[in-house]
Amino acid sequence: MTTTQRPGCPFALDAAGTDLHGEAKALRGLGPAALVHLPGLPPHIRTWAVTEPGLIKRLLTNPHVSKDARQHWPAYINGDVRATWASRIWVDVYNALTAYGTDHTRLRRLIAPAFTARRIRALAEPIEILTRDLVDTLAADTRADGTVDLRKNFALPLPLLVADLLLGVPAHLHEPFRESAALLFATDLTAEQANANVARMYGLLQTLVDLKREHPGEDVTTTLVDERDNDSGAGLDGPELLDTLLLLIGASYETTANLLDHAIANLASTPGQLHLIRTGRATWPDAVEETLRHQAPIANLLLRYAVEDIHDAETGTTFTKGDAIVVNYSAAGRDPRTHGPGTDHFDITRTTKDEHLAFGHGTHYCLGGELARLEGRIALKVLFERFPDLALAVPADQLQPLPSFISNGHTSLPVLLAGAPR
C-alpha cells in the first residue's frame, strides 16, 4: 500500500480503512509503536499506534495507562479535540470501556453479572434455536441471481437477536439500533453525519429506558434501570446508564457480526480448512479462534492515555504523559514473532491461534468475549451443516471492507448456498 509516512512525520491512518492489514504491516515496520495522525484530529496531537503484542499487554495492564479522556488527555481537556471530530463519541462516552480506576471497577461490576459463565452456558440452547430459525429463512432471502448476503441476513441478525435475550430490546427497535450502531463504527462520515447519528442513538437508548420503566422484564436493561432508579448510590447516574447501554448494544452487534462475517468468508474460500473440521481433525472452536487472530473484529481501538511518562524497557519506547494510544489489534494478530511465518494465512491448526488479543487484555478484557465465541461456534456449525456446499459468490479479495479503521468487516457477504456452478 502507499502510505503518507515521511521521516519525522506521523503515519496518517486511512479514515476509510481500505487496507487494514496493509496498514498494520506498514506500522509494524516502523517498530513496536509508531506515531500516527488520527483522522480528524489536529496533526500536533501526539498519538501512538501500538502493534507489538508484548507491548500491548504491558500497556493494557499498566496502572498508569488510562481510558478516561476527561482526566488524562490534555488535548481533550484544553479543547484541541474539537466538538466536530467525527470520532469524538469514542472518547465522550463514560462507561466501563472508558472509565479509570475505582470508577471502572464500579461500572464493570454492574454489568459483569450479565456475562457469568453460568449465564452464557444457559444461552447455548436459545442461540441454537435462533440460529436454526435464521438459517431456515436464508433460501427465501436469495436474490434473483442466486446469491444471498450472509452479512445482512445472518451475521448481523444473530447478534441482534442474542443481545435481545440479554437486553430485552423490543422488535420494533431492532433495525434502528442496528443501523445506528453500525454508523458509530464508520469513520468516513462527516462531522454532521456522525453527530446526527449520535443524537439518534441516544434517542433510541432513552426510548429503551422509558419502555423498561413502563414494562420491566427479566433482562439486563431492566436491572440497570432499577439500580439507577432506586437511588442507592451504587447504581448508574443518568448519563452513565445510557452510555453503559450504548456499550452493551454496540459491542454486542458489530463485533460478533464481524467475527461471523470473516469466519464464513475464510471457511468458504478455503475448503481444505472446512474439510479438517468435517473429518474431525479440527473443531469449530478452532475456526473461531483462528478467525479472531486472523481478522480481529476491532482493528484499532480508541483511545488510551499515558497518565505519566512511561518507558518500556523491552522495546525502548517512551510514551510522554498525555500521549494518546491506539491499540492495533489487526497488527497484533498477525505479528510474525508470535505466530511465526505465514501469519496472513488462515490456518485453524495453527498452534498459536489462541494467543490473540482480539478481546483485549487486563482489566478492560471484553466481558462479552465468551458469548461471542459461543455464538460463533454454534452459528458456523449450523450454517455449514445445513449448506455444506456454500461458496462465496465473488472472489474473497473482491469483498469490500467496511468504511472504518475501527471495525473490521465487509459491507456485504454474497454467497451461493448450493455452491458455485460446476
C-alpha positions in Angstrom: 0.0 0.0 0.0 1.1 3.6 -0.5 1.5 5.5 2.8 1.9 9.1 3.7 4.7 8.4 6.1 7.7 10.7 5.8 10.8 10.8 8.0 9.9 12.6 11.2 6.2 12.7 10.4 3.3 10.8 11.9 1.9 7.9 9.8 -1.6 9.0 8.6 -4.2 6.4 9.3 -6.7 5.8 6.5 -10.1 7.1 7.6 -11.9 4.7 5.2 -10.0 1.6 6.4 -9.5 0.4 2.8 -6.5 -1.8 3.6 -6.4 -2.5 7.4 -3.8 -5.3 7.1 -1.6 -3.5 4.7 -1.6 -0.5 7.0 -0.9 -2.8 10.0 2.1 -4.3 8.3 3.5 -0.9 7.4 3.1 0.2 11.0 4.8 -2.9 12.3 7.7 -2.0 10.0 8.1 1.3 11.9 8.6 -0.5 15.3 6.6 -1.8 18.2 4.8 1.6 18.4 4.7 4.4 15.8 3.5 8.0 15.9 0.3 8.4 13.8 -2.1 11.0 12.7 -5.6 10.1 13.7 -8.2 11.1 11.1 -10.0 14.3 12.0 -7.6 15.4 14.8 -5.0 18.2 14.5 -1.7 16.8 13.5 0.1 18.1 16.5 -1.8 15.9 19.0 0.7 13.1 19.8 -0.9 9.7 19.1 0.7 6.3 19.0 -0.4 3.1 17.3 0.9 0.1 19.2 1.3 -3.1 17.2 3.6 -5.4 19.2 1.6 -7.9 21.3 4.0 -7.9 24.3 4.0 -4.1 24.4 0.2 -4.1 24.1 -0.1 -6.4 27.1 2.2 -4.4 29.2 0.3 -1.2 28.4 -3.1 -2.8 29.0 -2.0 -3.9 32.5 -0.1 -0.7 33.4 -2.0 1.3 36.1 -0.5 4.5 34.5 -2.4 3.9 31.3 -6.0 5.4 31.4 -9.0 5.4 29.1 -10.6 8.5 30.7 -10.1 11.5 28.4 -11.7 13.8 31.0 -8.9 13.1 33.4 -5.9 12.2 31.3 -5.9 13.5 27.8 -4.7 17.1 27.8 -5.7 17.7 24.2 -9.3 16.8 25.1 -9.3 18.9 28.3 -7.8 22.0 26.7 -10.2 22.0 23.7 -7.8 20.8 21.0 -10.1 17.9 20.3 -12.9 19.8 18.6 -16.6 19.1 19.2 -16.8 18.5 15.4 -14.4 15.5 15.5 -16.4 12.7 13.8 -15.0 10.0 16.2 -15.5 12.0 19.4 -18.2 9.7 20.7 -15.5 7.1 21.3 -14.0 9.4 24.0 -17.0 11.3 25.1 -18.9 8.3 26.5 -18.5 7.3 30.1 -18.9 3.6 30.8 -16.9 0.6 31.7 -15.0 0.9 28.4 -13.6 4.4 29.2 -13.6 4.8 33.0 -10.4 4.6 35.1 -9.6 3.3 38.5 -12.3 2.8 41.0 -15.0 4.2 38.6 -14.0 1.5 36.1 -14.3 -1.2 38.8 -17.8 0.1 39.8 -19.1 0.3 36.3 -17.7 -3.0 35.3 -19.1 -4.7 38.4 -22.6 -3.5 37.5 -22.7 -5.3 34.1 -20.5 -8.3 34.9 -23.4 -10.5 36.2 -24.8 -10.5 32.7 -21.8 -12.4 31.5 -21.1 -15.0 34.1 -20.1 -18.5 32.8 -23.4 -19.9 34.0 -25.5 -17.3 32.2 -23.5 -17.8 29.0 -23.9 -21.5 29.1 -27.6 -21.1 29.6 -27.8 -19.2 26.3 -26.5 -22.1 24.2 -29.9 -23.7 23.5 -31.7 -20.4 22.8 -28.8 -19.3 20.5 -29.1 -22.6 18.6 -32.8 -22.1 18.1 -32.4 -18.6 16.9 -29.6 -19.7 14.5 -31.7 -22.5 13.0 -34.6 -20.2 12.6 -32.4 -17.7 10.7 -30.9 -20.5 8.5 -34.4 -21.6 7.7 -35.1 -18.2 6.1 -32.0 -17.9 4.0 -33.4 -19.6 1.0 -36.2 -17.1 0.9 -33.7 -14.3 1.1 -31.9 -15.5 -2.1 -31.8 -12.9 -4.9 -32.7 -13.5 -8.5 -29.0 -14.2 -9.3 -28.9 -17.0 -6.8 -26.9 -15.1 -4.1 -27.8 -14.2 -0.6 -26.0 -11.6 1.6 -24.9 -13.5 4.7 -23.8 -10.4 6.5 -27.2 -8.7 6.2 -29.3 -11.9 6.6 -27.2 -13.9 9.1 -24.1 -12.4 10.6 -25.9 -9.2 11.7 -29.3 -10.5 12.7 -28.0 -13.3 15.0 -26.0 -11.0 17.4 -29.0 -8.7 17.4 -31.4 -11.5 18.5 -28.9 -12.8 21.1 -28.4 -9.3 22.5 -32.2 -9.0 22.8 -32.1 -12.1 25.1 -29.9 -10.2 27.4 -31.0 -6.6 27.0 -34.7 -7.0 26.2 -34.7 -4.8 23.1 -38.2 -4.9 21.6 -38.6 -6.0 17.9 -39.5 -2.5 16.6 -36.2 -1.1 17.8 -34.0 -3.9 16.2 -33.4 -2.2 12.9 -33.0 1.3 14.2 -30.4 0.1 16.7 -28.6 -2.0 14.1 -28.4 1.0 11.7 -27.2 3.5 14.3 -24.8 1.1 15.9 -23.1 0.4 12.6 -22.7 4.1 11.9 -20.9 4.5 15.3 -18.1 2.4 13.8 -18.0 4.2 10.5 -15.0 6.5 10.3 -15.6 8.1 6.9 -18.6 10.2 8.0 -18.7 13.9 8.1 -18.9 15.6 11.5 -22.6 16.4 10.7 -23.4 12.8 9.8 -21.6 11.5 12.9 -23.2 13.9 15.3 -26.7 13.3 13.8 -26.2 9.6 14.3 -25.0 10.0 17.9 -28.1 12.1 18.7 -30.3 9.4 17.1 -28.6 6.7 19.1 -29.1 8.5 22.4 -32.8 9.0 21.5 -33.1 5.2 20.9 -31.4 4.5 24.2 -33.7 6.8 26.1 -36.7 5.2 24.4 -35.5 1.8 25.5 -35.0 3.0 29.1 -38.5 4.6 29.1 -40.0 1.3 27.8 -38.3 -0.7 30.6 -39.6 1.7 33.2 -43.1 1.1 31.9 -42.8 -2.6 31.1 -39.9 -4.1 33.1 -38.7 -7.6 32.1 -36.2 -10.2 33.1 -33.3 -8.5 31.3 -30.2 -6.6 31.9 -31.7 -3.2 30.8 -34.4 -3.5 33.4 -31.8 -4.4 36.1 -29.7 -1.4 35.2 -32.7 0.9 35.2 -33.8 -0.4 38.6 -30.4 0.2 40.0 -30.5 3.8 38.6 -34.0 4.5 39.9 -33.6 3.1 43.5 -31.0 5.9 44.3 -29.0 3.5 46.4 -25.8 5.3 45.4 -24.4 2.1 43.9 -26.0 2.3 40.5 -25.6 4.5 37.5 -26.4 8.1 37.1 -28.5 9.2 34.1 -25.7 9.6 31.5 -23.8 6.5 32.8 -26.9 4.5 32.3 -27.3 5.5 28.6 -23.6 5.2 28.0 -23.5 1.7 29.6 -26.4 0.6 27.3 -24.5 2.1 24.4 -21.5 -0.1 25.2 -23.6 -3.2 25.6 -25.5 -2.7 22.4 -22.6 -1.5 20.2 -20.3 -4.3 21.3 -22.9 -7.0 21.1 -23.9 -6.1 17.5 -20.8 -5.1 15.5 -18.0 -7.2 16.9 -19.8 -10.6 16.8 -21.2 -9.8 13.3 -17.6 -9.2 12.1 -16.4 -12.5 13.7 -19.2 -14.4 11.9 -18.6 -12.5 8.6 -14.9 -13.2 8.5 -15.2 -16.8 9.7 -17.8 -17.6 7.0 -15.6 -15.9 4.3 -12.5 -17.7 5.4 -14.1 -21.1 5.6 -16.0 -20.7 2.3 -12.8 -19.6 0.5 -10.5 -22.3 2.0 -12.4 -25.6 1.6 -9.4 -27.5 2.9 -9.8 -25.9 6.3 -13.5 -26.8 6.4 -12.6 -30.4 5.5 -10.4 -30.6 8.6 -13.4 -29.9 10.7 -15.7 -32.3 8.9 -13.1 -35.1 9.2 -12.6 -34.5 12.9 -9.0 -33.1 12.6 -10.1 -29.7 13.8 -13.1 -28.1 15.6 -15.5 -25.2 15.3 -13.8 -23.6 18.3 -10.5 -23.8 16.3 -12.1 -21.9 13.5 -13.4 -19.2 15.8 -10.1 -18.7 17.5 -8.1 -18.6 14.2 -10.7 -16.1 12.8 -10.2 -13.9 15.9 -6.4 -13.9 15.3 -6.5 -13.6 11.6 -9.3 -11.0 11.4 -9.7 -9.2 14.7 -13.3 -7.8 14.7 -12.0 -4.5 16.0 -8.9 -3.4 14.0 -8.0 -0.3 16.0 -9.4 0.7 19.4 -9.6 4.3 20.5 -8.1 5.5 22.9 -5.8 5.2 25.9 -3.7 7.9 27.5 -0.4 7.9 29.4 -1.1 9.2 32.9 2.6 9.8 33.3 5.8 9.3 31.3 6.1 5.6 30.6 9.3 4.0 29.4 9.0 0.4 28.1 12.4 -1.1 28.7 11.8 -4.2 26.5 11.2 -2.1 23.3 12.9 1.2 24.3 9.7 3.0 23.6 8.8 6.1 25.7 5.3 7.5 25.9 5.1 11.0 27.2 2.5 12.0 29.8 -0.8 12.9 28.0 0.1 10.9 24.8 -2.9 9.2 23.2 -2.6 5.5 22.4 -4.4 3.4 19.7 -4.2 -0.4 20.1 -3.9 -2.0 16.7 -5.4 -5.5 17.2 -5.1 -6.3 13.5 -1.4 -5.9 13.6 -1.1 -7.9 16.9 -3.0 -10.8 15.4 -0.5 -11.2 12.6 2.7 -10.5 14.5 5.2 -12.9 13.0 7.3 -13.1 16.2 4.2 -14.5 18.0 2.6 -16.6 15.2 5.5 -17.5 13.0 5.7 -17.2 9.2 2.6 -17.2 7.1 0.5 -15.1 9.5 -1.6 -13.8 6.6 -2.9 -17.3 6.0 -6.0 -18.7 7.7 -4.9 -21.9 9.4 -7.2 -23.5 12.0 -4.4 -25.9 13.0 -2.1 -23.0 14.0 -0.7 -23.8 17.5 -0.7 -20.1 18.5 -4.2 -19.3 17.4 -5.4 -18.9 21.0 -2.8 -16.3 21.7 -4.7 -13.5 20.0 -5.7 -10.2 21.7 -9.0 -9.7 19.9 -10.9 -9.3 23.1 -8.3 -7.2 24.8 -6.2 -7.9 27.9 -6.1 -6.9 31.5 -8.8 -5.0 33.4 -10.6 -4.0 30.2 -10.8 -7.5 28.8 -14.1 -7.8 26.9 -16.9 -9.2 29.2 -18.8 -10.5 26.2 -15.9 -12.4 24.7 -17.2 -15.9 25.7 -20.7 -15.0 24.5 -19.2 -14.1 21.1 -17.2 -17.4 21.0 -20.4 -19.3 21.8 -22.3 -17.6 19.0 -19.5 -18.2 16.6 -19.3 -22.0 17.4 -23.0 -22.5 17.1 -23.6 -20.4 14.1 -20.8 -21.8 12.0 -21.8 -25.4 12.8 -25.5 -24.9 12.0 -24.8 -22.9 8.8 -22.3 -25.3 7.2 -24.2 -28.4 8.2 -27.3 -27.0 6.5 -25.4 -25.7 3.4 -22.3 -28.0 3.1 -21.5 -26.6 -0.4 -21.9 -23.0 0.5 -19.4 -20.9 -1.6 -18.5 -17.2 -2.0 -20.3 -15.6 -4.9 -17.2 -13.4 -5.6 -13.5 -14.0 -5.1 -12.5 -13.3 -1.5 -10.3 -10.4 -2.5 -13.3 -8.7 -4.1 -15.3 -8.5 -0.8 -15.5 -4.8 0.1 -14.3 -3.7 3.6 -16.4 -1.6 5.9 -15.6 2.1 5.7 -13.8 2.1 9.1 -10.4 1.9 10.6 -12.1 0.7 13.8 -14.5 -2.0 12.7 -13.1 -4.9 10.6 -15.8 -6.5 8.4 -17.4 -6.5 5.0 -20.1 -4.2 3.6 -21.8 -7.4 2.3 -21.0 -11.1 2.1 -22.6 -12.6 -1.1 -22.7 -16.4 -1.2 -24.2 -19.2 -3.2 -25.9 -21.5 -0.7 -25.8 -24.5 -3.1 -22.2 -23.9 -4.1 -20.7 -22.4 -7.2 -21.9 -23.8 -10.6 -19.7 -26.6 -11.8 
